[in-house]
């Protein structure tokens, strides 16, 4: 996946957000990250 030792160290030390890690992982798999908020009344709000 082309992840350097330095990048892994940053992830382990919490210097990179989980969202950034997931977005890069999705990209490496040929996709993209999509997030949404699901409300109890059935509404859905997309995030980025």
BELRA-V887759 format. One line per field, one symbol per residue. ss: DSSP state (a for helix, b for strand, c for the rest). A space follows every 50 residues. Layout:
ss=???
//
This chain:
ss=ccccaaaaaaaacccccaaaaaaaaaaaccccccbbbbcccccbbbbc
//
